[in-house]
């Protein structure tokens, strides 16, 4: 129910694809991931655009502060077009900016966790249900 996720704006040319997280426990990082895809209108206007994807990432470090609480620090942002007009975009054109400094980003409390589902409450009081995707 977090408005910063459910209220992500789209428009006549873009629609939302996957919204999720990529967690690397060994590195202590979480990347919040949002995929944008062409809308039906844009796909109809531009041949080859139907498979285009732009991936936005917010890179964070995390610290486990108790068995159920996690603090987040923002480390950077990334914008990575995966395909443009149906063609693969070279890695060199995918932007990821990570700084040497980390700024407080928020926290969450784990309410439920198993091998498939995680339910959390954010520091702002919003709830999120995350389902493990295929790796």
C-alpha positions as CSV (number, residue, x, y, z in Angstrom):
1,X,0.0,0.0,0.0
2,X,3.0,2.3,-0.2
3,X,2.1,5.4,-2.3
4,X,5.7,5.8,-3.5
5,X,5.3,2.4,-5.2
6,X,1.6,2.2,-6.1
7,X,1.6,5.8,-7.2
8,X,4.4,5.6,-9.7
9,X,3.3,7.7,-12.7
10,X,3.0,6.3,-16.2
11,X,1.8,8.1,-19.2
12,X,0.6,7.6,-22.7
13,X,4.0,6.2,-23.8
14,X,5.1,4.1,-20.8
15,X,3.6,1.4,-18.6
16,X,5.0,-0.4,-15.5
17,X,6.6,-3.8,-15.8
18,X,8.1,-5.6,-12.8
19,X,8.5,-3.8,-9.5
20,X,10.8,-5.7,-7.1
21,X,14.0,-6.0,-5.2
22,X,17.3,-7.7,-5.8
23,X,18.9,-8.6,-2.5
24,X,22.6,-9.7,-2.2
25,X,23.0,-10.9,1.4
26,X,26.7,-11.5,1.0
27,X,27.3,-7.8,0.0
28,X,24.6,-6.4,2.3
29,X,22.8,-4.6,-0.5
30,X,19.2,-4.2,-1.8
31,X,18.4,-2.7,-5.2
32,X,14.9,-1.5,-5.6
33,X,14.0,-2.2,-9.2
34,X,11.3,-0.7,-11.4
35,X,10.9,-1.8,-15.0
36,X,9.2,0.5,-17.6
37,X,7.8,-0.8,-20.9
38,X,6.2,0.9,-23.8
39,X,2.4,1.4,-23.5
40,X,0.1,-0.2,-26.1
41,X,0.0,3.2,-27.8
42,X,3.8,3.6,-28.1
43,X,4.1,-0.1,-29.2
44,X,1.6,0.6,-31.9
45,X,3.3,3.8,-33.1
46,X,6.9,2.5,-33.3
47,X,7.6,-0.8,-34.9
48,X,9.9,-3.0,-32.8
49,X,9.3,-1.0,-29.6
50,X,7.0,-3.6,-28.0
51,X,9.9,-5.4,-26.3
52,X,11.7,-2.3,-25.1
53,X,12.6,-2.1,-21.4
54,X,14.1,0.6,-19.2
55,X,15.2,-0.5,-15.7
56,X,15.5,2.0,-12.9
57,X,17.4,0.9,-9.7
58,X,17.9,2.6,-6.3
59,X,20.9,1.0,-4.7
60,X,21.0,0.7,-0.9
61,X,23.1,-0.9,1.8
62,X,21.3,-2.5,4.6
63,X,22.1,-3.3,8.2
64,X,20.2,-5.8,10.3
65,X,19.6,-4.0,13.6
66,X,17.5,-6.8,15.3
67,X,16.1,-10.1,14.3
68,X,13.2,-8.3,12.6
69,X,14.5,-4.8,11.8
70,X,16.6,-3.5,9.0
71,X,18.0,0.0,8.3
72,X,18.7,1.2,4.8
73,X,21.2,3.7,3.4
74,X,21.0,4.9,-0.1
75,X,24.2,4.4,-2.2
76,X,23.2,5.4,-5.7
77,X,20.9,5.2,-8.7
78,X,20.8,3.4,-12.0
79,X,19.0,3.8,-15.3
80,X,19.6,0.9,-17.7
81,X,17.8,0.7,-21.0
82,X,17.7,-3.0,-21.8
83,X,16.3,-2.7,-25.3
84,X,15.5,0.2,-27.6
85,X,13.4,-0.2,-30.8
86,X,13.8,-4.0,-30.2
87,X,17.6,-3.9,-30.2
88,X,19.8,-4.8,-27.2
89,X,21.4,-1.8,-25.6
90,X,25.2,-2.1,-24.9
91,X,26.3,-2.2,-21.3
92,X,28.3,1.0,-21.8
93,X,25.1,2.9,-22.3
94,X,23.6,1.7,-19.0
95,X,24.1,4.2,-16.2
96,X,24.8,3.3,-12.6
97,X,26.0,5.9,-10.1
98,X,27.1,4.7,-6.7
99,X,28.8,7.1,-4.3
100,X,31.3,6.6,-1.6
101,X,28.9,8.0,1.0
102,X,25.7,6.5,2.2
103,X,22.7,8.5,3.3
104,X,19.9,7.3,5.6
105,X,17.1,6.0,3.4
106,X,14.7,4.3,5.8
107,X,14.0,1.2,7.7
108,X,11.6,-1.7,7.7
109,X,10.4,-4.4,10.1
110,X,9.9,-8.0,8.9
111,X,6.5,-9.2,10.0
112,X,6.6,-12.5,8.2
113,X,9.3,-14.4,6.3
114,X,9.5,-17.8,4.7
115,X,11.2,-19.2,1.5
116,X,8.6,-17.6,-0.8
117,X,7.0,-14.6,0.9
118,X,8.2,-11.6,3.0
119,X,5.8,-9.1,4.6
120,X,7.2,-5.9,6.0
121,X,6.1,-2.6,7.5
122,X,8.2,0.4,6.5
123,X,9.3,3.1,8.9
124,X,6.5,5.3,7.4
125,X,3.9,2.7,8.4
126,X,3.3,1.2,4.9
127,X,3.0,-2.5,4.3
128,X,4.7,-4.5,1.5
129,X,4.2,-8.2,0.5
130,X,7.2,-9.5,-1.6
131,X,7.2,-12.8,-3.4
132,X,10.5,-14.4,-4.3
133,X,11.0,-14.4,-8.1
134,X,12.8,-17.0,-10.1
135,X,16.5,-16.6,-10.1
